[in-house]
Amino acid sequence: MAQITLKNLAHSYHPTPKGEQDFALKEMDHVWQDGGAYALLGSSGCGKTTLLNIISGLLKPSQGRVLFGDRDVTDAETAERNIAQVFQFPVVYDTMTVRDNLAFPLRNRGKDAAYIARRVDQIARMIGMETILDRKARGLTADAKQKISLGRGMVREDVNAILFDEPLTVIDPHMKWELRTQLKQLHREFGHTMIYVTHDQTEALTFADKVVVMYDGRVVQMGTPEELFETPAHTFVGYFIGSPGMNLLPAEIRGSTAHLQGAAVPLGAAYGPVSGRTQIGIRPEYAVLTEGDGLPIAIRRVEDVGRHRIVRGEVAGQMISVIAPEAMPVGSALTHVRFTPDRINVYADDWRVAPAEGAV
Amino acid sequence: MEKTQNNKAWFLVLPVLVLVAFSAVIPLMTVVNYAVNDTFGNNQFFWAGLEWFDEMVNSQRLHDALGRQILFSAIILAIEVPLGIYIALNMPKKGFWASVCLVLMALPLLIPFNVVGTIWQIFGRVDIGLLGHYLAKLGFDYNYVSDPVDAWITVIVMDVWHWTSLVALLCYAGLQSIPNAYYQAARVDQASRWAVFRYIELPKMAGVLLIAVLLRFMDSFMIYTEPFVVTGGGPGNSTTFLSIDLVKMAIGQFDLGPAAAFSIMYFLVILLVSWVFYTVMTNLDKEEGK
């Protein structure tokens, strides 16, 4: 097991990249702690899989180094890196039995038969396949096959890290929950570094201690689920995390007040001069409908999602979402919306601006 | 609910029936007719029963030709299948060179059979042929006209040259359909090159490979044109395969009765083998979809 360090890492699929737009992965510097459970979150095509394949050695980066502990493994083969990886679509060896499938990575590394047998039994019990160990893998259902893939990923105890590339895409929703819980439990038990790629925020937030949000080939924020929720570092994080995402409104920032088309919104802190395209971001959870306090809102639509309702309305010409608690009646008397001042984040050119220090 | 019975629907099958009758059934029945009768021309037939079949089953000449035929098919399958797989594995997967390879591989398949025969007939000649001449210069005693072993080598090399591409292209298509994740998983699992072939590539190729073997078996078992052009079945009878022998018997000696009996047995053997292949293949599919 080892800490994974990415140094000036960048990758382009073009043989001669001309500019930044040719890079699938923009230059980045990151340290992934040993034993951490990380989720790589982002929409399709943002470079998650590219980054994962660079860590596992299936892809050689165009520039930069990858370090496992103190060892530079940039040029090392996948096998040498001692990594396990589970792919999006189930990869099983069809002509082998389930048992041979699970034993395959251990046999290839020349472990002794008694150890292999013990380990395979252990893993089989974990993924609930002890009764069909002697069946051929061919002809099993997609989720059974994916469980075999997961099992094969976890069968080695000495791996540096286990990488998951959207492994639950093909699994039934109720099994997803169960498998994810199992993975989490395994992580606690064995303390492997786990990196989990997904585009599903629920999956990321429930699995990981640290979520790494990627956008357009860049890591825009690496933080705990709470940090991502409260202080998104980039408007993409605000919009991507949460359901519905953060409301963004163009505003002019002057000290501790934001001005939206004439209306003033108090902020929780004072800001120095902010340049560029400025916006304020407020989570729907921190917006409250009122009968006259705050900004005028024109309600357009109310969606009941069960435990609460999502109210969509227009503020200063922008559509925003507000979450109304289950018990609260939503009627025509509610004409205004109030934002909780210290929950408002300020963005300049999509990046979060920290409040000025010492200012009141 | 009562089903509507309407036998008029049978008329819709009539065109196909007529077509198949003229293209297959009627010609086949004339062969059957010849096989159970003796004729001296003028459309006069005398009932012979199973006499011709009896004669053919016990004919040493046919046994010899069948033996040569089986040996020939076995040899070319043993060479073309592994060689085809090997070529397919080593062909570039994409890019400019993949296209170049595909075109080069497809070329021999596009040449008419008798042209292939003529090419090799000249190529192998000791006096003017490029191959024969230089083999002789290098000190090899090579002459496919007089030496049975040389004749066999020539016919086999010609068939390998002509048909290995087919096996290679079919396998190549099978290989191309394997998702990249399988190879990546194998790298993660530290699988050896052999294990990748044995557990990933071969199982995924099995379907197309079986078709390739079936096609090559049938074609080689019925081979006629190329060896006929190159060796004419000689020297002696050493390269007289079943088809060549059949034509000699039917057209050369005008023994229509025995030749017809021979044809029917030949046809049944090929039908039987194809049926076996078909059964194996559909079983494989079933297992896949289980």
Contacts between the chains, C-beta under 8 A, distances in Angstrom:
chain1	res1	chain2	res2	distance
A	53	B	184	7.7
A	56	B	188	6.7
A	57	B	187	7.9
A	58	B	184	5.0
A	58	B	187	6.5
A	58	B	188	7.9
A	77	B	187	7.5
A	78	B	184	7.8
A	78	B	187	4.3
A	78	B	188	5.6
A	79	B	187	6.4
A	79	B	188	7.6
A	79	B	190	4.1
A	83	B	188	6.4
A	84	B	188	6.3
A	85	B	184	7.2
A	85	B	185	7.2
A	85	B	188	4.7
A	87	B	181	4.3
A	87	B	184	6.9
A	87	B	185	6.2
A	88	B	181	7.3
A	89	B	179	6.8
A	89	B	181	6.1
A	91	B	179	8.0
A	91	B	181	5.2
A	91	B	182	5.4
A	91	B	184	8.0
A	91	B	185	4.1
A	93	B	199	4.4
A	93	B	200	6.9
A	93	B	203	7.8
A	94	B	203	5.1
A	95	B	199	6.3
A	95	B	203	4.7
A	96	B	199	6.3
A	104	B	189	5.6
A	104	B	191	7.2
A	104	B	199	8.0
A	105	B	188	7.7
A	105	B	189	4.3
A	105	B	190	6.7
A	108	B	189	5.9
A	108	B	190	4.3
A	108	B	191	5.7
A	108	B	192	7.1
A	108	B	195	7.1
A	109	B	190	6.0
A	138	B	287	6.3
A	138	B	288	6.6
A	138	B	290	7.5
A	139	B	287	6.4
A	139	B	288	7.1
A	139	B	289	7.5
A	139	B	290	3.7
A	149	B	185	7.6
A	152	B	185	7.9
A	152	B	189	6.9
